């Protein structure tokens, strides 16, 4: 059995195939990359899980975030340039995070 890990990550990659999924966690270099050069990242760990388990995890994460926002009276903001970089449309984002406000 692998040892559990407790680390900070600031980027991740999600991949799926017909049977399973993987979430790869990375940490960006402390020094910014030169203009036009992609940021370097260090792999931190990977979590492999079934598609059903990933779907449950997505729901549990959503529910936890919404409970936190309600309990703290906050609305966690994600900058528009981040959404743009991930090609997340404003309608899609609002459809998830603003539907029950």
TAVENHU-V75666 format. One line per field, one symbol per residue. ss: DSSP state (H for helix, E for strand, L for the rest). phi: phi as a letter, one per 30 degrees, with the letter a starting at -180 (. if undefined). burial: b if it has 9 or more other ideal C-beta (glycine too) atoms within 8 Angstrom, else e. A space follows every 10 residues. Layout:
# TAVENHU-V75666
ss->???
phi->???
burial->???
This chain:
# TAVENHU-V75666
ss->LLLLLLLLLL EEEEEELLLE EEEEEEEELL LLLLLLLLLL EEEEEEEEEE HHHHHHHHHH HHHHHHHHHH HHLLLLLLLH HHHHHLLLLH HHHHHHHLLL L
phi->.dddbbbcbb aabcbbbdca bbcccbbddd ddddeicddd bcdclbbcad dddddddedd dedddddded dcibbdccee ddeddchcde ddddddccdb d
burial->eeeeeeeebe beeeeeeeeb bbbbbbbbbe eebeeeeeee beebeeeebe beebeebeee ebeebbebbe eeeeeeeeee eebeeeeeee eebbeeeeee e
